[in-house]
Amino acid sequence: QVQLVESGGGLVQAGGSLRLSCLLSGRTFSTYRMGWFRQAPGKEREFVATIIWSGGGTYYADSVKDRFTISRDNAKNTVYLQMNSLKAEDTAVYYCAASEGIILNIRSRGAYNYWGQGTQVTVSS
């Protein structure tokens, strides 16, 4: 089992920045890929970004490309999502996710085995 705990959410004005963190614990050695997803009220949970736990393999949703950066610090068992130039439409609950093995559809919710409880990000316009 892998446990994930997100932090760093909050209220920010449009154009501002936030950095989300996701702390992993448990069977972290079995983790292959990490992802960030988000869910706005009344909408489906959608893919935001992903990274291979050992490094590399980063991909982003078109809506956040060039504004968000995913990174990881294996020594701290933590994955980050740096969010810059935030927009009102970025308002959502952000979830961290982990896969236990190689996955093909890296943008699919169903490909990830473990999820955090989510952290709220609210961007005021």
C-alpha positions, -999 to 999 in steps of 0.1 A, spaced: 0 0 0 10 36 -7 -4 65 12 -5 100 -3 -11 133 15 -14 165 -4 -8 200 10 -3 235 -2 -37 245 -15 -54 278 -7 -69 310 -20 -48 330 -44 -56 359 -68 -55 354 -106 -20 356 -118 -5 344 -86 13 312 -78 10 282 -55 31 250 -49 13 218 -40 31 190 -23 23 153 -22 40 132 5 43 95 -1 46 68 25 43 30 27 55 8 -2 71 37 -21 96 14 -38 68 0 -58 58 34 -72 64 39 -109 46 70 -120 30 100 -101 2 122 -113 -18 153 -104 -55 155 -113 -81 180 -105 -118 182 -101 -139 213 -103 -175 214 -90 -199 196 -113 -171 184 -135 -152 151 -141 -118 146 -125 -92 156 -151 -56 150 -158 -31 178 -150 4 164 -150 25 133 -145 61 123 -139 80 90 -135 90 86 -99 126 79 -108 127 110 -130 117 121 -165 86 112 -184 68 145 -177 36 153 -195 10 181 -190 -25 188 -200 -27 215 -227 -46 238 -203 -17 240 -179 13 236 -202 39 264 -197 23 274 -164 25 243 -142 56 223 -135 57 188 -119 88 177 -101 98 151 -74 123 148 -46 129 111 -39 149 119 -8 119 136 7 94 111 -8 75 142 -22 61 152 -56 54 189 -63 32 208 -86 43 244 -91 14 265 -104 21 299 -119 0 324 -137 -31 309 -121 -65 315 -136 -100 313 -122 -106 282 -143 -78 265 -123 -101 264 -93 -106 228 -82 -97 202 -57 -63 188 -67 -55 152 -62 -22 133 -62 -21 98 -76 4 70 -78 8 39 -100 24 7 -90 37 -3 -124 42 9 -159 10 24 -173 2 31 -209 -26 56 -206 -9 80 -183 -37 106 -185 -64 82 -174 -76 82 -138 -81 44 -140 -44 38 -146 -34 50 -111 -37 27 -80 -35 51 -51 -50 86 -44 -47 113 -18 -76 131 -2 -72 162 -22 -64 198 -15 -85 228 -25 -72 255 -48 -93 286 -53 -83 313 -77 -101 346 -74 -106 368 -104 
